[in-house]
Amino acid sequence: IGFFAYFIYSYNRRLRIKARQKQDELKLESLRGQMNPHFIFNSLNSINYFIAQNDRLSANRYIADFSRLVRSFLGNLSSEFIPFSKELEMLKDYLQLEHLRFGDKFDYELVIDPGVQTDEIFVFPGLVQPFVENAIWHGVRGIEGRKGFVRISFSVGADCLQATIEDDGTGRKLAEIRKSNLPGKISKGIGIVLERLNIANHLYKKNFQISISDLFSDREETGTRVVI
């Protein structure tokens, strides 16, 4: 009996070690996705554009936001959990950076429920940003004739933190149709997030979930709602 108990314990331990190794690999893939060549190239192009326009204020702001964002990417993904306040800082820098580039395409709002203690809650790093990126690149950037809007909100649910990302953009169906005509990268970040969450559920015996739906089912441009 003792031998079989040890065998089962050893087997489960190996499974957990493999799951943690896979989690580390996925975190590295997340970092590679966020620091991809398109992002770097587009950011440098934006800085160059502001300099060419002699817009020193925007160029300086962009460089400061870009530098801070890169530090956040590198620092946050080296940890298994980070304070929610750090994740918020990264999201704010990312939103400011994208809005400085595409301010003519969208506005945004970041809402934190008063009950959320940002320094006392710890989260998996980098789970929300890929969905925000998707809302901007494949949602509101595809709109013609009007300005889009992206809203990110956080609230405390049943023993967990809930993030909701909403955009009034083209929606999933139209975005897929227009994707070939819209310059930019196709993000693998969402698939990586889903895999990371599945592994986390296995490691910590949780049931974290992500749901994706249309925001306006009665419109041609349905927008998108993501709940994490």
LINGICOR-V922085 format. One line per field, one symbol per residue. burial: + if it has 16 or more other C-alpha atoms within 10 Angstrom, else -. Layout:
BEGIN
burial = ???
END
This chain:
BEGIN
burial = ------------------++--++-++-+++-++--------+--++--+-------++--++-++--++-++--++----+++++++-++-+++++++++---++++---+---------++++++++++++++++++++++----+++++-+-+----++++++++++++-++-----------+-++-++--+++++-------------+++----++++++++
END
